[in-house]
Structures are given as structure tokens and as C-alpha cells.
Amino acid sequence: MNKGTVYDFLLKTINTKGAGFLCLIDPDKQESEKAVKLARKCASSDVDAILVGGSIMLEDNFDSTIKAIKQFVKVPIIIFPGIFNVCSSYADAILFMSMVSSRNPQLLIGDQVKATPLIKKLGIETIPTGYMLIESGSLTSVQYMSNSVPIPRNKYDIGSAHALAAQYLGMKLVFMDAGSGAKMSIPAEMVRNVKSNINIPLIVGGGIKTPDEAKEKVEAGADFIVIGSAIENNPNYTIIGKFADAIHK
């Protein structure tokens, strides 16, 4: 990404395609070679940007994975920091997230303060993002690792209030997530209610298993859809193009 910022690119994607498609790659779940193969397939299947990250990093391959991916794809590579102790100079941007749905001060501001010196040193573009965990019907990795209570999936007013608070705090994006391995995705009515109350882009992810389900979220107001497990669990990655067609209005 040499022209403009990644955030500008994301806004342009919404304007030109109606909604954007983000693929999530977790380096902890696959070797770099497989991650690169997936990234290349995504880039050739109309994925708009690639998120790289996970809730816990057991393997020491975060930086090398992003470096390897960067050699083969031209779409933006954005760090999705499940934890803030991993970073890479090869990434184009980082979602600088505050978990606004949590009451854990470490996730609201503590971890972010620790990460800022390294992010500044590496010169990575930061995109302030209000992150909201939504109840998914199962105990997800992010829920367990964050030790936080998700917003009830039928409490639309609570979801909207948190998203609006993120906007008023100056966040540029709101990310509603059911979490990796979610049993159920975020209800369309929750998406619709939240989007109707904010005027910054809304990202929706977690538990979305089919292109039709992704389309439902877009029609409800999602500006970006994040797909991870549904692609990783498809050996031939043939479903990527179907997701792209469903997401891009």
C-alpha cells in the first residue's frame, strides 16, 4: 500500500463495492507455507484485505508469516491483534483495538499502552477500532482469553450503546465479533440496530459459515465481513469466490 492510507482504501472499498470482504488468517493454526497459499488464493478471489492474528500465539511465526504473505499479495495486510505482544513491520496497518464491551482495564487501555512504543518504532498505520464481543452460544477463544462477558445476542440496545460510545471516543471502526469457533453468528437484527445508530464503518465476524449468511449481514448493514474458519476448513478454498460474490453488493 503506497498510495493513501489503508483506512482510505477501506472507505473506498465500501463506496465502490457496497461492502468489503476480509479474510482472517491465524498463524497459530497453520504453517507459513499454508498461510501464503491461502493468502494468494484470497487475493485472486476478490478478497479486499487480509487480517492476520489470533487469540493466542504459541508459534513464533507471526512476523515471518506476514513477511512471506507480503511477497506474494498486493492487497493490504492488517494485523488483527488478539494479543498486543505481536507485531510486524511487514504489515500495512494494525487494528488498534480497545475492547469496549469488556470491563477489563487491560483490554480497554492497558495492553494498548504497552504496545505503542513498538508500533511507533515500526511505523505501522494504526486504525482505532472499538471491538465488541457478542454472545455466540459457545465459549470462544477470545472470550476465555479476555476473561470478559460478551454482550447478550438479543440485547440490541446494549450493543448499540457500546458501538456509539466507541464512535464518540473517536474510533474509526466498530468490530462486532462472535469469536473464533462461534456456534452462532451475530444476529442480523443486532447488526441492523447497531448500524442504524452509528456513522462509522461496521465490521462483523465470527461464526459466519456460508455465503448466504454473509449476505444477510451485509443486507442488515455490515460494511465489512470477516471470514476465517469457514475458509480454513475448506481444503480447496473454493468457497472464497462464493463469499466474495455474496458480500460485494
N, C-alpha and C positions, 0 to 999 in steps of 0.2 A: 504493500500500500504506500505509494509515493505521492499521490495527489489527494489533497484534503485529508481529513481525519477519518478514522474508522466509523466514528459516530455519524459523520456526514454521510458516509456510504450507507449506513443502516437506514437513515432517514430517506435517502434517495431510493433505496430498495422498496420501502413502504409505498412511496409515491409512484413508482414505476410498475410494481408488481402487485400492489394491494396488500401483500403480507410477505414476510420473509421466512426462509427455511434454514434453520441452524442445526447442524449435526453435532452431537456431543461424543467425543472420543475420550475414554478413560484409559490413560497409560497403564494404570494398575491392572487392567483386565486383559491386556494383550501386549505382545512384544512389539517393538518399534516397527518391524517389517510389516506386520499385520495392520498396524495403525496407519502406516503410509499407504498400503493398498486400499484401505477403507477411505482415506482422505482423497486419494486420486479418483476413486470411483465417485465420491461425493462431488468433487469439483467438476467432473464430466457429466454429472446428472442434475445440474442446475441447483445445487445447494449454494446458498448465498454466503455463508461463513461457517467456520468450524470452531466449535468450542472445545477446549482441551482442559480436563480437570477431573476431580473426583473427591469423594468424601474423606478418603484416607489414602496415603501414599506409602505402600510397602516396598515398591520397587524404586530403585534410583535411576529412573529413565525419563523423568519429566522433561528436562532440558534437551536431552538427545532426541527424544521423540518429536518435539516441536521443531528442532533443527532439521531432522530428516523430512518431516512433512513439508516444511517451508521450501525445500529444494525442488519439490515436485508440483506444488499447487500455487495458484495466484490469488485465490480467494482469501479474505482476511482470516488470520488465526488469532482467536481471542481466548485468553485464559479465563476459565471459569473456576474460581478459587474455592473449592470445598474447604480447603485449609490455606492459610496465607503464608505458609513457610516454604512454598514452592513458587518459583518464578523463572522466566526465561527471557533473555534479550532477543530471542528469535521471534517472539510473538509480536503481533501488530498492536495489540491492546489487551487490557485486562478489565473485566467487570469488577470495579472497585465496590464491593458489596457491603451493605450493612443489613443484617438480618432483622428487619423491622418488626417481624412477627414474634421475635424472641424477647424475653426479659433478661437474658444473659448478657451482662455488660461486655463480656469478652467478644461476643459476636456483633454487638452494636458498634463498639469503638475500640476495644482493647487490642484485638488481633490486627486491626487496620493500622493502628499507630505503630505497632512493631514492624509492619511490612513497608511503611512509607519510605524509609531511607533506601532500601534496596530497589524499590520501584523507581524512585527518583534517579538513583545511580544508573540504572539500566535504561532510563529514558523511555519507558513504555507509556503509551497513551492510556489514561485512566478514564473509564466511563462510570460515573457514580450511579449505583444501582440499588434500589430498595428491594431486598429479597424477602419473599413471603412463603413460608412453608404451609401447605394446605393439607388437611387430613385426607388420607388416601385409602383407608381401610386396612392398612398393614403398617408394621413398624419398619420404616425405611432407614437406610444407612445414614442419611443426613439428620433424621430425627434423633436417632440413637447417638450419633457423634456430637450433635449440637446440644444434647440434653435440653431440648426445648419442646414446648407443647404446640402442635400445629393448629392453625385456625380451623375450627369446625367447618366441614364442607358445605353445610347448609346455612351458615351464618354470613349471608351476603353483606349485611351492613357492617359487620366487623371487618370483613375483607376490604370493603370499600374505604372504610375509615383508615385502615393501615396504609393502603395504597395512596390515599390522598395526603396522609402525613408524610410519606416518602416524597411526594411531589412538592409539598410545601417546604420540606427540608432542602430542596434543591436537587434532588435526584433526577437524572436524565432518563432513566428507565425504571420500570417496575417488572420484577421477575416473580411470577407465581409458579411455584413448583410443588408437585405432589411427591417428588423424590424418586431416586433410582429404585427400581423394583416395586414401584407402587402398584397396589392391587387395582385401584381405580384412578382414572384421570380426574382433573378438576372439572366439576360440573359446568356445562355451558352457561347456565344461569348465573353462576358465580362470576364467570368471565364477563358476561354481558353487564352485570351490575357494576363490577369494578371499572370496566372500561368507560361506562357512562358517567363516571364520577371523576375521571382524570383526563388530562390532555397531553400526557407524555406517552411514549410507546409502551405497550404491554407485551411482555414475553410470557408464554405459557409452556410448561413442560412437565414431564413425569407421567408415566402410565399410559401414554398415548400409543396404542398398539396398531392401529390401522389408518390408512389414508382417509377413510370416511370420518373417523374420529377427529383427525387433524382438521379436516374441512369444517367440521362442526364448531371447533374452537375459533377458527378464523371468522366464520359467519357470525359468531357471538361477539366478535370484536378484538380477538387476539391479533397483534401486529407481527409477532414472530412466534413460530412453533419450534420447540426443541425436541428432537428425536434422538434417542441413544440406544437403549436396549433393543427396541424393535428392529433396528438396523443391524446391530451387532449379532443378534440371534438369527439373522437371515444369512446363511452361509454364502450365497451368491450375490448378496446385496441388490437383488433385482427389485426390491421394494422401494429403493431410494427414488427412482424416477416417478413412481406412483405417488409417493408422498409429495414430491415437488409439484406435480400436476394438481394435486388436491389443495395444496397450500397457496399456490400462486393464483390469485383470483383473475 
